[in-house]
Amino acid sequence: RRTGRKPKGRTEQSTPPKEPAPKPRRAARPERKPEPKPEPEPKPEPKLEPKLEPKPEPKPEPKPEPIQEAPKKLPEVNYPQFTHVRLVEMGLSDDEAKEFVAELIPQIEVEIPLIEAAIQSEDFHKMERVTHGIKGSATNIGTGGVSDLLVEYNTYLKSGTDIDIAKAYLKHLVRYTNELKTQYT
């Protein structure tokens, strides 16, 4: 077992310190020749500032051309003149049929301001409801003119969302209503 202690009874032999080993002799130095003087470094040429050419003014970036939408196809309506023949075919006299048409005209005129208000608020659902009601009345009484226009207008309003087209149909509705008044009054 080792404890890190020196064992008793034994003495270490002392060794004399070692002398450093003698350095080897160097050979005699040869005579030194004087080093030649270094050639003077060439003087740097003065740096000339490069001539600054005037920078061309930046060209304005071309503005992207506005995307032109295809021109709107507004409704072109050209219906035949309204006729009340349907009522006559159902058995009414000509005079009785004309009375029904005479009642239709104020009904349409009352609804036109409601359609205008719905257009102002861009409420396509309300426009569709109003035109649906007068379309039913008009198509029950006759064909052509205001009746055909209301069918097309109401059909557009079921899925259309272009306010300009809705306005164009309204303009035609007013025109065909006036034609109906002229025809039946």
C-alpha contacts under 8 A as a table, 3 or more apart, distances in Angstrom:
res1	aa1	res2	aa2	distance
2	R	5	R	7.50
6	K	10	R	7.97
7	P	10	R	6.15
8	K	11	T	7.98
74	L	164	D	7.74
74	L	165	I	5.57
74	L	168	A	6.67
75	P	165	I	6.88
75	P	168	A	6.81
75	P	169	Y	6.83
77	V	149	L	7.32
77	V	172	H	7.48
79	Y	144	G	5.82
79	Y	145	G	5.20
79	Y	148	D	6.86
79	Y	149	L	7.43
80	P	144	G	5.08
80	P	145	G	5.62
81	Q	144	G	5.42
81	Q	145	G	4.89
82	F	142	G	6.65
82	F	143	T	5.57
82	F	144	G	4.30
82	F	145	G	4.38
82	F	146	V	6.63
82	F	147	S	7.14
82	F	180	L	7.11
83	T	86	R	7.72
83	T	142	G	5.40
83	T	143	T	5.60
83	T	144	G	6.40
83	T	145	G	7.98
84	H	87	L	5.72
84	H	88	V	6.92
84	H	97	A	6.38
84	H	98	K	7.26
84	H	101	V	7.43
84	H	141	I	5.98
84	H	142	G	4.41
84	H	143	T	6.89
85	V	88	V	5.04
85	V	89	E	6.09
85	V	142	G	6.47
86	R	89	E	5.03
86	R	90	M	6.32
86	R	140	N	7.85
86	R	141	I	6.54
86	R	142	G	5.51
86	R	143	T	7.55
87	L	90	M	5.00
87	L	91	G	6.65
87	L	92	L	5.74
87	L	97	A	5.68
87	L	141	I	6.02
87	L	142	G	6.97
88	V	91	G	5.21
88	V	92	L	4.73
88	V	93	S	5.83
88	V	94	D	6.19
88	V	97	A	6.49
89	E	92	L	7.20
92	L	96	E	5.88
92	L	97	A	6.03
93	S	96	E	5.15
93	S	97	A	6.17
94	D	97	A	5.13
94	D	98	K	6.23
95	D	98	K	5.10
95	D	99	E	6.37
96	E	99	E	5.12
96	E	100	F	6.66
97	A	100	F	5.23
97	A	101	V	6.51
97	A	141	I	7.73
98	K	101	V	5.00
98	K	102	A	6.09
98	K	184	Y	7.03
99	E	102	A	4.94
99	E	103	E	6.33
100	F	103	E	5.14
100	F	104	L	6.35
100	F	141	I	7.00
101	V	104	L	4.97
101	V	105	I	6.59
101	V	141	I	6.77
101	V	184	Y	7.32
102	A	105	I	5.61
102	A	106	P	7.58
102	A	181	K	7.96
102	A	184	Y	6.69
102	A	185	T	7.50
103	E	106	P	6.11
103	E	107	Q	6.69
104	L	107	Q	5.10
104	L	108	I	6.31
104	L	137	S	7.11
104	L	138	A	6.90
105	I	108	I	5.33
105	I	109	E	6.29
105	I	177	T	6.83
105	I	180	L	7.30
105	I	181	K	6.73
106	P	109	E	4.82
106	P	110	V	6.05
107	Q	110	V	5.30
107	Q	111	E	6.55
107	Q	134	I	7.39
108	I	111	E	5.17
108	I	112	I	6.32
108	I	134	I	6.35
108	I	177	T	7.39
109	E	112	I	5.35
109	E	113	P	7.63
109	E	177	T	7.71
110	V	113	P	6.57
110	V	114	L	7.55
111	E	114	L	5.17
111	E	115	I	6.35
111	E	130	V	6.78
111	E	131	T	7.99
111	E	134	I	7.79
112	I	115	I	5.09
112	I	116	E	6.22
112	I	170	L	7.79
112	I	174	V	7.65
113	P	116	E	4.88
113	P	117	A	6.15
114	L	117	A	5.10
114	L	118	A	6.23
114	L	127	M	7.89
114	L	130	V	7.41
115	I	118	A	5.04
115	I	119	I	6.16
115	I	126	K	7.68
115	I	127	M	5.43
115	I	130	V	6.75
115	I	131	T	7.70
115	I	170	L	7.67
116	E	119	I	5.02
116	E	120	Q	6.26
116	E	170	L	7.78
117	A	120	Q	5.04
117	A	121	S	6.42
118	A	121	S	5.20
118	A	122	E	5.76
118	A	123	D	4.98
118	A	124	F	6.95
118	A	126	K	6.06
118	A	127	M	5.70
119	I	122	E	4.63
119	I	123	D	6.20
119	I	124	F	7.32
119	I	127	M	7.16
119	I	163	I	6.98
119	I	166	A	7.31
119	I	167	K	7.15
120	Q	123	D	7.79
122	E	163	I	6.81
123	D	126	K	5.50
123	D	127	M	6.42
124	F	127	M	4.97
124	F	128	E	6.09
124	F	157	L	6.29
124	F	158	K	7.96
124	F	160	G	7.92
124	F	161	T	6.93
125	H	128	E	5.14
125	H	129	R	6.32
125	H	157	L	7.48
125	H	158	K	7.60
126	K	129	R	5.08
126	K	130	V	6.24
127	M	130	V	5.35
127	M	131	T	6.15
127	M	157	L	6.96
128	E	131	T	5.30
128	E	132	H	5.88
128	E	154	N	5.67
128	E	157	L	5.21
128	E	158	K	6.23
129	R	132	H	5.07
129	R	133	G	6.50
130	V	133	G	5.44
130	V	134	I	6.74
131	T	134	I	5.37
131	T	135	K	5.81
131	T	150	L	6.57
131	T	153	Y	7.35
131	T	154	N	5.60
132	H	135	K	5.06
132	H	136	G	6.33
132	H	150	L	7.81
132	H	154	N	5.89
133	G	136	G	5.41
133	G	137	S	6.71
134	I	137	S	5.06
134	I	138	A	6.07
134	I	150	L	7.52
135	K	138	A	5.13
135	K	139	T	6.00
135	K	147	S	6.41
135	K	150	L	5.13
135	K	151	V	6.06
135	K	154	N	7.47
136	G	139	T	5.38
136	G	140	N	6.17
137	S	140	N	5.32
137	S	141	I	6.50
138	A	141	I	5.32
138	A	142	G	6.22
138	A	143	T	7.70
138	A	146	V	7.23
138	A	147	S	4.99
138	A	150	L	7.87
139	T	142	G	5.34
139	T	143	T	6.09
139	T	147	S	5.34
139	T	148	D	7.70
142	G	147	S	6.77
143	T	146	V	7.95
143	T	147	S	5.50
143	T	148	D	6.39
144	G	147	S	5.57
144	G	148	D	5.06
144	G	149	L	7.80
145	G	148	D	5.59
145	G	149	L	6.29
145	G	176	Y	6.17
145	G	180	L	7.80
146	V	149	L	5.00
146	V	150	L	6.07
146	V	173	L	6.65
146	V	176	Y	5.24
146	V	177	T	6.28
146	V	180	L	7.40
147	S	150	L	5.30
147	S	151	V	6.47
148	D	151	V	5.18
148	D	152	E	6.45
149	L	152	E	5.23
149	L	153	Y	5.99
149	L	169	Y	7.97
149	L	172	H	7.74
149	L	173	L	6.91
150	L	153	Y	4.95
150	L	154	N	5.83
150	L	173	L	7.46
151	V	154	N	5.39
151	V	155	T	6.11
152	E	155	T	5.11
152	E	156	Y	6.23
153	Y	156	Y	5.22
153	Y	157	L	6.35
153	Y	166	A	7.73
153	Y	169	Y	6.12
154	N	157	L	5.11
154	N	158	K	6.50
155	T	158	K	5.45
155	T	159	S	7.63
156	Y	159	S	6.04
156	Y	160	G	5.28
157	L	160	G	5.04
157	L	161	T	7.30
157	L	166	A	7.50
162	D	165	I	5.48
162	D	166	A	6.50
163	I	166	A	4.97
163	I	167	K	6.15
164	D	167	K	5.05
164	D	168	A	6.18
165	I	168	A	4.97
165	I	169	Y	6.28
166	A	169	Y	5.22
166	A	170	L	6.31
167	K	170	L	5.00
167	K	171	K	6.23
168	A	171	K	5.09
168	A	172	H	6.40
169	Y	172	H	5.06
169	Y	173	L	6.11
170	L	173	L	4.86
170	L	174	V	6.28
171	K	174	V	5.29
171	K	175	R	6.40
172	H	175	R	4.97
172	H	176	Y	6.07
173	L	176	Y	5.20
173	L	177	T	5.98
174	V	177	T	5.13
174	V	178	N	6.22
175	R	178	N	5.19
175	R	179	E	6.30
176	Y	179	E	4.91
176	Y	180	L	6.12
177	T	180	L	4.98
177	T	181	K	6.28
178	N	181	K	5.04
178	N	182	T	6.27
179	E	182	T	5.08
179	E	183	Q	6.09
180	L	183	Q	4.99
180	L	184	Y	6.08
181	K	184	Y	5.33
181	K	185	T	5.63
182	T	185	T	5.75
